[in-house]
Amino acid sequence: MSAQYWKDRWIAALVQSGVEQSAAEAAYAMTYKTEPADYSKSPEIQAFMHSPLVQNSAPASTQQRAAH
């Protein structure tokens, strides 16, 4: 899978969950500004695991369950 295709899928996963396109693109850039993306893993899963937009917007009950 090409790096551009992987990036497009990563961004699309956030857009489908309600994040604006420009915010999803900015989140991708911020997430991978210091280290490269791991293209061997699903971009959709990586988007939800690593995006600060998703982590900061998750309901408190979801964040509490994840902490345990």
LINGI-V938639 format. One record per helix or strand. SS is the DSSP state (a for helix, b for strand). FROM is the first residue (numbers start at 1). LEN is the number of residues. If there is no record, write none. Layout:
BEGIN
ss: (SS & SS)
from: (FROM & FROM)
len: (LEN & LEN)
END
This chain:
BEGIN
ss: (a & a & a & a & a)
from: (3 & 21 & 43 & 52 & 60)
len: (14 & 11 & 8 & 6 & 8)
END
